[in-house]
Amino acid sequence: MRLGFSPFNAELGYEEAFRLAARLGMDLEVAYDLHEALPLPDPRALRATGEALGVGFTLHLPFVEMNPASLIPAVRQLSEDRLKRALEFGEALGAKVGVLHTGQVPVRHPMALDLAREALEKTLAALLPLPFPIALENLALAEEDLIRGPEELQALLDRFPQYGFCLDVGHALVELGPRGPFLYLEALSPRLLHLHLHDNHGRKDDHLPVGAGALPWEKLAPHLQGFAGTAALEVGGGMEGVGRSRERLLRLLAP
């Protein structure tokens, strides 16, 4: 497993994040939303710095004020356009994988659900062919989240074999309790490309350092050993939170 971390969750600027990643032998997960909102380095500048320091990248595709499953055609189209720009950004960055949220629906009415699923599939189809691997992330933190549970996500991935799966262990804990990550792995491990690793107490998406919440890491670790893909720590706590989480994971994953 190639381990990275999210500077956004750790509340680190790129200068600090690059230093930490180079010292620990980690990658960075870039939050594309920040590059839309703030004057930040362009992807080629980030890539050059990463190549000089031995730091690679994964990319979190936009999710702020974005809904690829919107019932409103203009909103869905805007989401598609933003995602296409993010894919161009990720290709220039040399991203190993990108992570995509699957959108929301305002009410769980049968007609609204059908229209939202149709909209989401239009968006996913419009992004093909993918310039680099893209993983759909389990979400289901709110009633509005469209795709819920391993079965729905598996069905979507069966219709779109070009995409892979990102297991967010913290989201799975909030949605389904301590068995959540295992249920997602049981259904979708053959499609697993990327991991989001952080902790919480099972009530909300706290993004705590590894071991600071209720996730059963000791039971989960054997399922992660031998995983050859990428992973990102989405933890708060600054440099200390990243470093402590990394050390805890390395101990858990040691043969």
Secondary structure, DSSP 4 states (H G I P E B T S, - for coil): -EEEE-HHHHT--HHHHHHHHHHHT-EEEEEHHHHHHS----HHHHHHHHHHHT--EEEE---TT--TT-SSHHHHHHHHHHHHHHHHHHHHHT-S-EEE---B-SS--HHHHHHHHHHHHHHHHHTPSPSS-EEEEP---STTBS--HHHHHHHHHHH-TT-EEEEEHHHHHHHHGGGHHHHHHHHHGGGEEEEEE-B--SSS---BPTTSSS--HHHHHHHHTT--SEEEE---SHHHHHHHHHHHHHHHH--
